[in-house]
């Protein structure tokens, strides 16, 4: 690797996290986009269905479960829940957004 190439790489503008997060695989508006679908009860406090990932345009199997009174565990996976990722969604504070 040449020194001038290394210098150019280091001086190039970096993308912020927001630039990466806002990229979508499709051009549909996120407003009103249906991301959770076909859920049915799968046990005490659990539901099974599908979740849409706007970043890559794919739909995954999904399991939802309650984690207390204000948290929802969202496990998206391929084939088996073992091959997935769990995110915790927290209920927004009711006072946020009110003036």
Contact map, one row per residue, 1 for C-alpha under 8 A:
111011000000000000000000000000000000000000000000000000000000000000000000000000000000000000000000000
111111000000000000000000000000000000000000000000000000000000000000000000000000000000000000000000000
111111100000000000000000000000000000000000000000000000000000000000000000000000000000000000000000000
011111110000000000000000000000000000000000000000000000000000000000000000000000000000000000000000000
111111111000000000000000000000000000000000000000000000000000000000000000000000000000000000000000000
111111111100000000000000000000000000000000000000000000000000000000000000000000000000000000000000000
001111111110000000000000000000000000000000000000000000000000000000000000000000000000000000000000000
000111111111000000000000000000000000000000000000000000000000000000000000000000000000000000000000000
000011111111000000000000000000000000000000000000000000000000000000000000000000000000000000000000000
000001111111000000000000000000000000000000000000000000000000000000000000000000000000000000000000000
000000111111100000000000000000000000000000000000000000000000000000000000000000000000000000000000000
000000011111110000000000000000000000000000000000000000000000000000000000000000000000000000000000000
000000000011111000000000000000000000000000000000000000000000000000000000000000000000000000000000000
000000000001111100000000000000000000000000000000000000000000000000000000000000000000000000000000000
000000000000111110110000000000000000000000000000000000000000000000000000000000000000000000000000000
000000000000011111110000000000000000000000000000000000000000000000000000000000000000000000000000000
000000000000001111111000000000000000000000000000000000000000000000000000000000000000000000000000000
000000000000000111111100000000000000000000000000000000000000000000000000000000000000000000000000000
000000000000001111111110000000000000000000000000000000000000000000000000000000000000000000000000000
000000000000001111111110000000000000000000000000000000000000000000000000000000000000000000000000000
000000000000000011111110000000000000000000000000000000100000000000000000000000000000000000000000000
000000000000000001111111000000000000000000000000000000000000000000000000000000000000000000000000000
000000000000000000111111100000000000000000000000000000100000000000000000000000000000000000000000000
000000000000000000000111111000000000000000000000000001111000000000000000000000000000000000000000000
000000000000000000000011111000000000000000000000000001111000000000000000000000000000000000000000000
000000000000000000000001111100000000000000000000000001001000000000000000000000000000000000000000000
000000000000000000000001111110000000000000000000000000000000000000000000000000000000000000000000000
000000000000000000000000011111001000000000000000000000000000000000000000000000000000000000000000000
000000000000000000000000001111111000000000000000000000000000000000000000000000000000000000000000000
000000000000000000000000000111111000000000000000000000000000000000000000000000000000000000000000000
000000000000000000000000000011111000000000000000000000000000000000000000000000000000000000000000000
000000000000000000000000000011111100000000000000000000000000000000000000000000000000000000000000000
000000000000000000000000000111111110000000000000000000000000000000000000000000000000000000000000000
000000000000000000000000000000011111100000000000000100000000000000000000000000000000000000000000000
000000000000000000000000000000001111100000000000001110000000000000000000000000000000000000000000000
000000000000000000000000000000000111111000000000111100000000000000000000000000000000000000000000000
000000000000000000000000000000000111111000000000111000000000000000000000000000000000000000000000000
000000000000000000000000000000000001111100000001110000000000000000000000000000000000000000000000000
000000000000000000000000000000000001111110000011110000000000000000000000000000000000000000000000000
000000000000000000000000000000000000011111000011100000000000000000000000000000000000000000000000000
000000000000000000000000000000000000001111111111000000000000000000000000000000000000000000000000000
000000000000000000000000000000000000000111111111000000000000000000000000000000000000000000000000000
000000000000000000000000000000000000000011111110000000000000000000000000000000000000000000000000000
000000000000000000000000000000000000000011111100000000000000000000000000000000000000000000000000000
000000000000000000000000000000000000000011111110000000000000000011000000000000000000000000000000000
000000000000000000000000000000000000000011111111000000000000001111000000000000000000000000000000000
000000000000000000000000000000000000001111101111100000000000001110000000000000000000000000000000000
000000000000000000000000000000000000011111000111110000000000111100000000000000000000000000000000000
000000000000000000000000000000000001111100000011111000000000111000000000000000000000000000000000000
000000000000000000000000000000000001111000000001111100000011111000000000000100000000000000000000000
000000000000000000000000000000000011100000000000111110000011110000000000000100000000000000000000000
000000000000000000000000000000000111000000000000011111001111000000000000000000000000000000000000000
000000000000000000000000000000000010000000000000001111111111000000000000000000000000000000000000000
000000000000000000000001110000000000000000000000000111111100000000000000000000000000000000000000000
000000000000000000001011100000000000000000000000000011111000000000000000000000000000000000000000000
000000000000000000000001100000000000000000000000000011111100000000000000000000000000000000000000000
000000000000000000000001110000000000000000000000000111111110000000000000000000000000000000000000000
000000000000000000000000000000000000000000000000000111011111000000000000000000000000000000000000000
000000000000000000000000000000000000000000000000011110001111100000000000000000000000000000000000000
000000000000000000000000000000000000000000000000011110000111110000000000000111000000000000000000000
000000000000000000000000000000000000000000000001111000000011111000000000000111100000000000000000000
000000000000000000000000000000000000000000000001111000000001111100000000011110000000000000000000000
000000000000000000000000000000000000000000000111110000000000111110000000011100001000000000000000000
000000000000000000000000000000000000000000000111000000000000011111000001111000000000000000000000000
000000000000000000000000000000000000000000001110000000000000001111100001110000000000000000000000000
000000000000000000000000000000000000000000001100000000000000000111111011100000000000000000000000000
000000000000000000000000000000000000000000000000000000000000000011111111100000000000000000000000000
000000000000000000000000000000000000000000000000000000000000000001111111000000000000000000000000000
000000000000000000000000000000000000000000000000000000000000000001111110000000000000000000000000000
000000000000000000000000000000000000000000000000000000000000000000111111000000000000000001100000000
000000000000000000000000000000000000000000000000000000000000000001111111100000000000000111100000000
000000000000000000000000000000000000000000000000000000000000000111110111110000000000000111000000000
000000000000000000000000000000000000000000000000000000000000000111100011111000000000011110000000000
000000000000000000000000000000000000000000000000000000000000011110000001111100000000011110000000000
000000000000000000000000000000000000000000000000000000000000011100000000111110001001111000000000000
000000000000000000000000000000000000000000000000011000000001111000000000011111001001110000000000000
000000000000000000000000000000000000000000000000000000000001110000000000001111111111100000000000000
000000000000000000000000000000000000000000000000000000000001100000000000000111111011000000000000000
000000000000000000000000000000000000000000000000000000000000100000000000000011111010000000000000000
000000000000000000000000000000000000000000000000000000000000000000000000000011111111000000000000000
000000000000000000000000000000000000000000000000000000000000001000000000001111111111000000000000000
000000000000000000000000000000000000000000000000000000000000000000000000000010011111000000000000000
000000000000000000000000000000000000000000000000000000000000000000000000000011111111100000000000000
000000000000000000000000000000000000000000000000000000000000000000000000001111011111110000000000000
000000000000000000000000000000000000000000000000000000000000000000000000001110000011111000000000000
000000000000000000000000000000000000000000000000000000000000000000000000111100000001111100000000000
000000000000000000000000000000000000000000000000000000000000000000000000111000000000111110000000000
000000000000000000000000000000000000000000000000000000000000000000000011110000000000011111000000000
000000000000000000000000000000000000000000000000000000000000000000000011110000000000001111100000000
000000000000000000000000000000000000000000000000000000000000000000000111000000000000000111110000000
000000000000000000000000000000000000000000000000000000000000000000000110000000000000000011111000000
000000000000000000000000000000000000000000000000000000000000000000000000000000000000000001111101000
000000000000000000000000000000000000000000000000000000000000000000000000000000000000000000111111000
000000000000000000000000000000000000000000000000000000000000000000000000000000000000000000011111110
000000000000000000000000000000000000000000000000000000000000000000000000000000000000000000001111110
000000000000000000000000000000000000000000000000000000000000000000000000000000000000000000011111110
000000000000000000000000000000000000000000000000000000000000000000000000000000000000000000000111111
000000000000000000000000000000000000000000000000000000000000000000000000000000000000000000000111111
000000000000000000000000000000000000000000000000000000000000000000000000000000000000000000000000111
